[in-house]
């Protein structure tokens, strides 16, 4: 076999492997989308009768609006607080050398490795011991316990590539601490901050185990989907799942466009 034939075979195998991985990841999502357009109550392939009535019912349902609003409120607050805490945590994690840093690096990442169901149960017992009534507000705190370490880890990747000499040069030129933060530190760490924010929002939006133990009488979208899958299934389940997936894809695409615009403007200045 010639070198050219080996190279062609390698490329074909890589393409085949890529197609298999993508199919493994996205075929279940395609099945959910197809089920949302099926007139039948239970999904059968191929779909013989198509309809959009489930989307009309989902968009008109007041209960679905409440679910989406609750999940959106939780995910938004988790994103804001997680980014703020993780920004400071990432600087302590990767930027500065201080006594106890190695211990901090180990402890701050520990919640990631806890099973979420166990972590949710522990938080529920803690809330009960403190006399705190669980609601979507407590779910914000519960999500942050698990998500903040992940965002710290994401931001730390960007912080490790940050050159402290840039800040020192700005100080030598007479810049204040606030100016250095606004003009030097934040623009350089912006990719990590944006990435961390996206991860925080999507992880909180789709989180089920922690929400199950911490929302109390309130209910998020993942909890509702699970309850309907266990009892009282309706085609609105794949419909709401499809809307969730499409909204997440649109959000990532829009943020990518915004980031590309910001980068093009920075390159022009």
C-alpha positions as CSV (number, residue, x, y, z in Angstrom):
1,X,0.0,0.0,0.0
2,X,1.4,3.4,-1.0
3,X,1.7,6.4,1.2
4,X,-1.0,8.1,-0.7
5,X,-3.4,5.2,-0.2
6,X,-2.6,5.1,3.5
7,X,-3.3,8.8,3.8
8,X,-6.6,8.4,1.9
9,X,-7.6,5.5,4.1
10,X,-6.7,7.5,7.3
11,X,-8.8,10.4,6.2
12,X,-11.8,8.1,5.4
13,X,-11.5,6.4,8.8
14,X,-11.4,9.8,10.5
15,X,-14.5,11.0,8.6
16,X,-16.3,7.8,9.4
17,X,-15.4,8.0,13.0
18,X,-16.5,11.6,13.1
19,X,-19.9,10.8,11.5
20,X,-20.4,7.9,14.0
21,X,-19.7,10.2,17.0
22,X,-22.0,13.0,15.7
23,X,-24.7,10.4,15.0
24,X,-24.4,9.0,18.5
25,X,-24.7,12.5,20.0
26,X,-27.5,14.0,17.8
27,X,-29.7,11.1,16.7
28,X,-31.5,11.0,20.1
29,X,-32.1,14.8,19.8
30,X,-33.5,14.3,16.3
31,X,-35.9,11.6,17.6
32,X,-37.2,14.1,20.2
33,X,-37.8,16.7,17.5
34,X,-39.6,14.2,15.3
35,X,-41.8,13.1,18.3
36,X,-42.8,16.7,18.9
37,X,-44.3,16.9,15.4
38,X,-46.1,13.5,15.5
39,X,-49.9,13.6,15.9
40,X,-49.8,10.2,17.8
41,X,-49.5,10.3,21.5
42,X,-46.5,8.0,21.6
43,X,-43.6,8.2,19.1
44,X,-43.4,5.8,16.3
45,X,-41.0,5.9,13.4
46,X,-41.6,6.7,10.6
47,X,-44.0,9.5,11.5
48,X,-47.2,9.0,9.4
49,X,-49.2,12.0,10.6
50,X,-47.6,15.4,11.2
51,X,-48.9,18.3,13.4
52,X,-47.8,21.4,15.1
53,X,-50.6,21.4,17.7
54,X,-48.3,20.4,20.5
55,X,-46.3,23.6,20.0
56,X,-49.4,25.7,20.0
57,X,-50.5,24.1,23.2
58,X,-47.1,24.5,24.8
59,X,-46.9,28.2,23.9
60,X,-50.4,28.8,25.1
61,X,-50.1,26.8,28.4
62,X,-49.9,28.9,31.5
63,X,-48.2,26.1,33.4
64,X,-45.5,25.8,30.8
65,X,-44.9,29.6,31.1
66,X,-44.5,29.3,34.8
67,X,-42.0,26.4,34.4
68,X,-40.0,28.3,31.9
69,X,-40.0,31.5,34.0
70,X,-38.9,29.5,37.1
71,X,-36.1,27.8,35.2
72,X,-35.1,31.1,33.6
73,X,-35.0,32.9,36.9
74,X,-32.9,30.2,38.5
75,X,-30.5,29.9,35.6
76,X,-30.1,33.7,35.3
77,X,-29.3,34.3,38.9
78,X,-27.0,31.3,39.1
79,X,-25.1,32.7,36.0
80,X,-24.7,36.1,37.5
81,X,-23.6,35.0,40.9
82,X,-21.4,32.2,39.6
83,X,-19.5,34.4,37.2
84,X,-18.9,37.0,39.9
85,X,-17.7,34.5,42.5
86,X,-15.8,32.4,39.9
87,X,-13.9,35.5,38.6
88,X,-12.5,36.1,42.0
89,X,-12.1,32.4,42.7
90,X,-10.2,31.9,39.4
91,X,-7.8,34.7,40.2
92,X,-7.1,33.1,43.6
93,X,-6.9,29.7,41.9
94,X,-4.5,30.5,39.1
95,X,-3.2,34.1,39.2
96,X,-1.8,34.7,42.7
97,X,0.7,32.6,44.7
98,X,-0.4,32.6,48.4
99,X,-0.1,30.3,51.4
100,X,-2.8,27.6,51.3
101,X,-3.3,27.9,47.5
102,X,-2.8,24.2,46.9
103,X,-5.3,23.3,49.6
104,X,-7.8,25.8,48.2
105,X,-7.4,24.4,44.7
106,X,-8.3,20.9,46.0
107,X,-11.2,22.0,48.2
108,X,-12.9,24.4,45.7
109,X,-13.2,21.6,43.1
110,X,-14.4,19.0,45.5
111,X,-18.2,19.5,45.0
112,X,-17.8,18.6,41.3
113,X,-17.0,15.1,42.2
114,X,-19.9,14.6,44.6
115,X,-22.9,12.8,43.1
116,X,-25.5,15.5,42.6
117,X,-28.3,13.4,44.2
118,X,-26.2,13.0,47.4
119,X,-25.3,16.7,47.3
120,X,-29.0,17.6,46.8
121,X,-30.0,15.4,49.7
122,X,-27.3,17.0,52.0
123,X,-28.5,20.5,51.1
124,X,-32.2,19.5,51.7
125,X,-31.2,18.2,55.2
126,X,-29.3,21.3,55.8
127,X,-32.2,23.6,54.8
128,X,-34.5,21.6,57.0
129,X,-32.2,21.9,60.0
130,X,-32.0,25.6,59.5
131,X,-35.8,26.0,59.1
132,X,-35.5,27.3,55.6
133,X,-38.5,26.5,53.3
134,X,-37.2,25.2,50.0
135,X,-38.3,27.1,46.8
136,X,-36.7,28.2,43.6
137,X,-34.6,30.6,45.7
138,X,-32.9,27.8,47.5
139,X,-32.4,26.1,44.2
140,X,-30.2,29.0,43.1
141,X,-28.0,28.4,46.1
142,X,-28.0,24.6,45.5
143,X,-27.0,25.0,41.8
144,X,-24.2,27.4,42.7
145,X,-22.6,24.8,45.1
146,X,-22.0,22.6,42.1
147,X,-21.7,25.1,39.2
148,X,-19.3,27.7,40.7
149,X,-16.4,25.2,40.9
150,X,-16.9,24.3,37.3
151,X,-16.9,28.0,36.2
152,X,-13.8,28.6,38.3
153,X,-12.1,25.8,36.5
154,X,-13.1,27.2,33.1
155,X,-12.0,30.7,33.9
156,X,-8.7,29.4,35.4
157,X,-7.7,28.1,32.0
158,X,-7.8,31.6,30.7
159,X,-6.2,33.0,33.8
160,X,-3.2,30.6,33.4
161,X,-2.4,32.2,30.0
162,X,-2.6,35.7,31.4
163,X,0.7,37.6,31.6
164,X,0.9,39.6,34.8
165,X,3.5,41.9,33.1
166,X,0.6,43.5,31.2
167,X,-0.9,44.7,34.5
168,X,2.5,45.9,35.8
169,X,3.0,47.9,32.6
170,X,-0.3,49.6,33.0
171,X,0.5,50.5,36.6
172,X,3.9,51.9,35.4
173,X,2.0,54.1,33.0
174,X,-0.1,55.6,35.8
175,X,-3.3,53.5,35.5
176,X,-5.4,53.0,38.6
177,X,-6.4,49.6,39.9
178,X,-9.9,50.1,38.5
179,X,-8.6,51.2,35.1
180,X,-6.3,48.1,35.0
181,X,-9.2,45.9,35.8
182,X,-11.5,47.5,33.2
183,X,-8.9,48.1,30.4
184,X,-6.5,45.1,30.8
185,X,-7.7,42.3,33.0
186,X,-11.4,42.0,31.9
187,X,-10.8,42.2,28.1
188,X,-8.1,39.5,28.3
189,X,-10.1,37.2,30.5
190,X,-13.4,37.9,28.6
191,X,-13.3,34.6,26.6
192,X,-13.1,32.6,29.9
193,X,-15.8,34.8,31.5
194,X,-18.2,34.4,28.6
195,X,-17.5,30.6,28.4
196,X,-18.1,30.2,32.1
197,X,-21.3,32.2,31.9
198,X,-22.6,30.0,29.1
199,X,-21.8,26.8,31.0
200,X,-23.3,28.2,34.2
201,X,-26.6,29.1,32.4
202,X,-27.0,25.8,30.5
203,X,-25.9,23.6,33.4
204,X,-28.4,25.3,35.7
205,X,-31.2,25.3,33.1
206,X,-30.9,21.5,32.6
207,X,-30.1,20.5,36.1
208,X,-32.5,17.9,37.5
209,X,-31.0,16.2,40.7
210,X,-30.3,19.4,42.6
211,X,-33.6,21.0,41.5
212,X,-35.5,17.9,42.7
213,X,-34.2,18.3,46.2
214,X,-34.1,22.1,46.5
215,X,-37.1,23.7,44.7
216,X,-39.8,22.6,47.1
217,X,-43.3,23.4,45.8
218,X,-41.8,25.1,42.8
219,X,-40.9,23.2,39.6
220,X,-38.4,23.6,36.9
221,X,-38.5,22.4,33.3
222,X,-36.4,19.2,33.9
223,X,-38.5,18.3,36.9
224,X,-41.7,18.7,34.9
225,X,-40.3,16.6,32.1
226,X,-39.3,13.8,34.5
227,X,-42.7,13.8,36.2
228,X,-44.5,13.5,32.9
229,X,-42.3,10.7,31.7
230,X,-43.0,8.8,35.0
231,X,-46.7,9.4,35.0
232,X,-49.1,11.2,32.7
233,X,-47.0,11.3,29.5
234,X,-48.0,13.9,26.9
235,X,-46.5,14.8,23.6
236,X,-45.8,18.2,25.1
237,X,-42.8,16.5,26.8
238,X,-40.8,16.2,23.5
239,X,-42.2,19.5,22.4
240,X,-40.8,21.4,25.4
241,X,-37.6,19.4,25.1
242,X,-37.3,20.5,21.5
243,X,-37.9,24.1,22.4
244,X,-35.3,23.9,25.1
245,X,-32.7,22.4,22.8
246,X,-33.4,25.0,20.0
247,X,-33.3,27.9,22.5
248,X,-29.9,26.7,23.8
249,X,-28.5,26.4,20.3
250,X,-29.8,29.9,19.4
251,X,-28.3,31.3,22.6
252,X,-24.9,29.8,21.8
253,X,-25.0,31.0,18.2
254,X,-26.0,34.6,19.1
255,X,-23.3,34.8,21.8
256,X,-20.8,33.5,19.2
257,X,-21.8,36.2,16.8
258,X,-21.5,38.9,19.5
259,X,-18.1,37.6,20.5
260,X,-16.9,37.6,16.9
261,X,-18.1,41.2,16.5
262,X,-16.3,42.3,19.6
263,X,-13.1,40.6,18.4
264,X,-13.3,42.3,15.0
265,X,-13.7,45.7,16.6
266,X,-10.8,45.1,19.0
267,X,-8.6,44.1,16.0
268,X,-9.5,47.3,14.2
269,X,-8.6,49.5,17.1
